[in-house]
């Protein structure tokens, strides 16, 4: 039996113990042996859990036990998860993580420590929840030239936007429902401000380029300013609004950003609704591939963690080439990206359209019967820099959303 320890017995950590039980036979068939949970490190006691007898409160127990070969980190937050992970790797134990905050902030350092100690640091569950995404990207697509990754990477915001689209709800109302259902945290900032998506697209870009990409260097916008009115115009256009993380990689540089975008029905992300995630990877020779599935949730995410455990069980004595090197991948300014723009304007199109055309050139006018005293336009394609420069001069401009 391969003995593992789990650090953090919350939703995902307890899910890992469950998936190891549910899939016991399949795991034995795949690896030749059972993967058991010897210890569970948590501050709390779990007297009613079937795994309650394995709870410990001291990391030293795991570090000092030579039987524990793999440690699962499902603690969340950077500290003390980073410190514990580092110590486990230095003690010669493989670590599997679902913790994107640690992977984004400390991934470069932990991958280097893993290499140095001939163990593995894997984190399939950190991006896209249960969707097999990191492994296909780093194995099946190894050597392929990745030109673009664009994805709906956050289930909570996708749920909110779907609710707004289908039921005409305001952002605040849809957020409340998401909180009531347990999708959104009490403090929803990381999700609704795009930070969670930003960390995930940073990790995917680092894996695709083989060099470091940090969340703090990206252009990140959330969905708090999206309104029910925007969805009325979007429907008239046949569009939907999605929070998308994009990484556009060209000539040795990447433009990596997160922002809400309007997508048309031909875009594969258009049909990704509710808490689902969808990621489109565009490779130079393979073309566009789409990954779709549960981006969050106990058992799907735990399944991704267990897939890493099974992977490591196949090479317990070596570090398999994975991850990225030290040194930042060169990034291109967000202002160089080209979009069309949906712009909502207060006024009357017959009186105000000349000013709009003077700024943006030819535009399509959109009016919806439910909204009076305002209209919207759809511009042609232009660089973000031009849009930023000319839009302040447009009279009555209420808001805008980029269109892809
Ligand atoms: N808060 C995240 C989401 C959890 O809603 O997608 C999964 O990373």
Boltz pocket constraint, residues with backbone or C-beta under 6 A from the ligand:
constraints:
  - pocket:
      binder: B
      contacts: [[A, 125], [A, 126], [A, 129], [A, 153], [A, 154], [A, 155], [A, 156], [A, 157], [A, 183], [A, 191], [A, 196], [A, 295], [A, 296], [A, 297]]
      max_distance: 6.0
